[in-house]
Amino acid sequence: MLPAADSLAGLVALVPAPPGAAICTASGDCRRVTREEARAIFQSGKALVAHTAFVAGRLKAPPAQPLYDVLELFAFARPGQPMVPSALGLARALGLEMPDTPEGAARALFSVAHTLLDEMRDLPTDARAKLAPLAATLTRGGWRWGPLLQPALALETPHGSPIAGMEAWRSLPQWEDEAPVGTPGTQPVTAGEVQARLLSLVGTPRPEQAAYSDAATYAFGPREEAGAPRIALVEAGTGTGKTLGYLAPASVWAEKNGPGLWISTYTRNLQRQIVQEIGRLYPDPAECAEKAVVRKGRENYLCLLNFEEAAKRTALAPDQRGVALGLIARWIGAHTDGDISGAGFPAFLAASLPLGEITDRRGECIYAACPHYRICFIERAIRRARHAPIVVANHALVIAQAASDWLATDQTSDTPQEKRLRYVFDEGHHLFDAADSGFAALLSGREMAELRRWIRGPEGRARTRMRGLEERLKDLIADDDEAQHALEDAVQAAGALAGEGWMARVTGAAARGPGEIFLAEVYAHVRARSDDRDRFYTLEAEAQPLGEETLRAVMELSLALKRIADPLTRLSRLLRKAMDEKSATLEPYTKARLEAAARGLDRRAKLVLPAWMRMLETLETGEISDDFTDWFEISREEGRDSDVGFERHWIDPTIPLASEILEPAHGALITSATLRDTGGEGLDWQSAEVRTGALHLPQPPRRASFGSPFRYEDQARIFVVKDVPRRDADALAAAMRELFQAAGGGALGLFTAVRALRDTEARIAQPLADAGLSLYAQHVDRLDTGALVDLFRVEENACLLGTDALRDGVDVPGRSLRLLVFDKVPWPKPTILHKARRARFGRAYDDLITRFRLKQAFGRLIRGPEDRGCFVILEGAMPSRLLTAFPEKAPVKRCGLAEAIGDIKEFLG
Ligand code: SF4
């Protein structure tokens, strides 16, 4: 027995448990300690924890030095394996006994550490030898687990490089280009084929599922008229078996006609679930990976060049960032697809290393000029998607491509070039919101600074690779004087944009250049017209009318932007001309670089800058288009100004959705459990057509709806509680606490405002802990929402607080979610944009949005035929007309809190 496990002897495992923590020694002595004692242990450097940042947040004390974090050990020992970042989650991942108290969780941390250390010790000799250089590098960075792994991995192995073991890219395979796939075919899909496929997927389908597949098949028939795609709007209540229902016709179509099928959903989590369902079509994992490819936006993938440069920088001064990079190196080497939003990525490392540093967020990719181009994860994903019969994407990506990347014409494009595409928009009720963000335009300090950096490179103390246009293009245009002049002009003109550190100058009366002067005017304009200029949240103000100074700033900036766009356009034209003239002699590598550079220039010169100029022109003329709403905004995060800008949104974003995405396609299935409003004003299908863009298409959609097979009369109870006083934080917190306790946990509290959420969390964390219920809270705990929901899911009796928007990420079948409480009726906020939409769509618009929110939230509660759940709204003034959001058979009761608590205890008991 090697001494690794014994080395844990001096450690104290620590798990937060309000008001302090539960601790446990290696010999198994466990007890509760106060927060002060917990802090002292946490900061002693001898603490064994799961998720340092989370524990630090709970104890409200930063770690004084690196700790023994078992998540890090897990990421090293089992790279790429999904886990929930807690003692419970790790115990489950390792097949250990699941703890059910904080003391048990603290004890479990030792079991987890022992198991992982033993695993490393038991690795074959060659595997240990391979890991030794990385472990040695991590140890130099101060990794606490390094010395404990020393006996197992023989860390005395000499290393030649300061980043030994981090060069994980060296083992990555290269992608290969393949011949273009051509446009999809137009062979019809027959009802017989679809039913046979469904049969093979589910055995004997229920009649509703078979009928659903049948209705969905309409979207996969041959188009009959140019510009008139076959749109099927199909609503299917929870439990219908929607995913396999549409996979039946979609997969038959893809086999006969593909590639060219894009299945799009709202969240990345849902993408994962769809891929799991596709596994039924292709049970062999290798075949499944080839046939169904997940596509996400570039910012979701690790950029190997950024990673390498970050690793080299950290080699100069090894630290916790270096440890994070080393663990990411392990993940890279574990046959990953490079998706940092995927299940196997150790997302907890974001606390030590901003993930933006290792992704391609700023469009600085240098494509074929990059030494990692042939192994690049993004390039590989794009190519795989181009050849895969089924692509699983998300609405944001599909819309972003259509909105901003349509100029691309080359092989490095993310855009689905092929026409005759077929789409399945699952969670189709989110299309409106996705189009709203995807087709919006923003002229802000952040955006300007990013464009300036892209053109001029870093100008401050930034230590990134961002090199600017000059560095990227100089060898390509070395023999072209005209192009060099254009480049010089662009670099000089970009000095008019807001630059690094702009926020301090804009808010401190020291603005420099037209961009910052415009922002300073916007900042003053918004503050002057706001009632509460020092409030915690984002401020906005109508843009018109403008003061004289502001108008002058608008005109100056408008001219400045034109001065940037002109040379960029010229430069792009010259690059394309060079490609054309030298096409016979150009190396493929140089051609790819020229193409990528021209595309990047076009995107800025023909899309971004003209959109900004059009916005400014509206301010100059005062002519406001009927299609848009404009406003000025000061964005605030946690009470601090984070951006200042000018926003433009479509009042009806489904207009571009229809023209840019639906119309060019040959068919689309838009499906969801909540497509139609169920208000009493005859909206019904009309609401679905309005919110999906179907209304703007020449051919009416085919519609169908299927009710849920669930017995809501037996499975659900809805309560409208009448006696919780509004604006009484104590009463609201007490109501949440009592309701959560009545359900014995498994409760989700949704709030319409962050402040109310925080106030409630502060009041109920302790009493819930005393009752043995753990509480997690968005905006309080330092975890992303995915991790919070994972923690909530894995602990059957946990409670979770979040804002109303959290509901979209919550997919928690079974007992872990049995009570859902809204603090108020989730009315839409009366923002400038919302008011414009209400004016366009009528007063019923508020009700429609609210009913959708309630409907979607209710849909989270009952996910399976055995689920039972209670839904509570703590606002007696909830209008009866909103109750149509709930299934007809679900019993609704208006009553006092005490009665609701009694009923809930009995119902869930
Ligand atoms: S090709 Fe671009 S995204 Fe890929 S590694 Fe290189 S710079 Fe990063």
Residues whose N, C-alpha, C, O or C-beta is under 5 A from the ligand:
A	BS01	SF4	C303 L304 L305 D360 C365 I366 Y367 C370 H372 Y373 C376 I378
